[in-house]
Amino acid sequence: MQSDTTAILEAETGTELLELEAPANPTASGWLQPGTSFGKWVPLLAKFAFVQALVQAIGFAAGPLIVRNLPKREYAFYNIGNTMLAAILVLADSGISSALTAIGGRV
């Protein structure tokens, strides 16, 4: 017996039946429900954002504490190291992004 929310399809053999449940009344907030694919990503992304914000805050608070306790010579090494790290990251990132752009352009 076929109801409003059930569609019955007959397989090629004619003997097997497959019942598919259709949503009764989808709502505007249905995409945030826990069972949906978007609904399962929202809590995961929220946790990720919270942890990232926490790590950034700890790094922001630790930076001045480390710098204030360093002698001039060690602060100079710290500053040179951070400058080199920034330069290396810029150079490495530009190579990867151009390579990915080239690969993406071929697809």
N, C-alpha and C positions, 0 to 999 in steps of 0.2 A: 504494500500500500504506500503510495507516494504522498508525503506531506508538503507543506509550504517550504520548509527549510531543507528538504532532502531531495536530491536528484539521484535517480537510479539509472545507471548506465549498464547496458548489456554488453558483455565481452564478445569477442569474435566467435567463440564457440557456441554462444547462445545459452549456456548453462550457468555461467558464473555471473553474479551481480555484484556491483560495487556501489556502496552508498557513500555519498559525499555530503558532509554537513556544510551548509551555507550559513553565513552569519545572519541572524534575524534582523537586527537593526543596528548597523554600525554607527557609532557616535563620533563626534568631532574629536573627543579625547581618547578614542580607541587606540590610536597609535602609541599612546603612552602606557598602555596596559602591560603588565609584566609578561604576558605570554607572547607578545609581538617581538619581532627582531629588534625594532628600535627601542622598545621598552626594556630589553635586557642590556642594551648598551648604555643607557642613561646612568644607572648606578655605577657601572664600571668606569665611565668617563668622569663621574663626580668624584669617585675615590681617587682616581689618577690625578685630577686637578687639585684635590685637597693635599695629597702627598707632595706634589710638585711645589705648591705654594708654601708648604711647611719647610721643605728643603731649601727653597729660595730664601725664606725668612731666616733660617738658621745660618745660611751662608752670609747673608747680609749682616747679621749680628756678629758673626765670628770674624769677619774681615777686619773691622776696626780694632777688635781685641788683639788679633794677631799682630797687626801693624804697630799698634801702640807699644807692644812688648818687645819689638825687635830693635836691636842696635842698628845704627846707620848702615854699616857694612852689609848686614843680613837683609835689611830693607831694600838696599840697592839690588842684591841678588833676587829678592822676591819680585821687585818691579821689573827687572830684566826678564825673568822667567815668565811673568804674566804677559809682557809685551810680545815675547817670542811665541807663546801659546796662541795669542790672538792672531798673530801673523800667519802661523801655520794653519790655524783653523780656517782663515779666510782663503788661503791658497788651496787647501784640501777641498773645501766646499765648492769653490768655483770649478774645479776639475770634475767633480762628481756631478754637479748640476748640468754642466755642458754635455757630459757623456750621456746622462739620462735624457736630456733634451734631444740629442742626436738619435738615440735609440727610439724614443717616443715618436720622433718625426718619421721614422721608417715604418712604423706600424700602421 
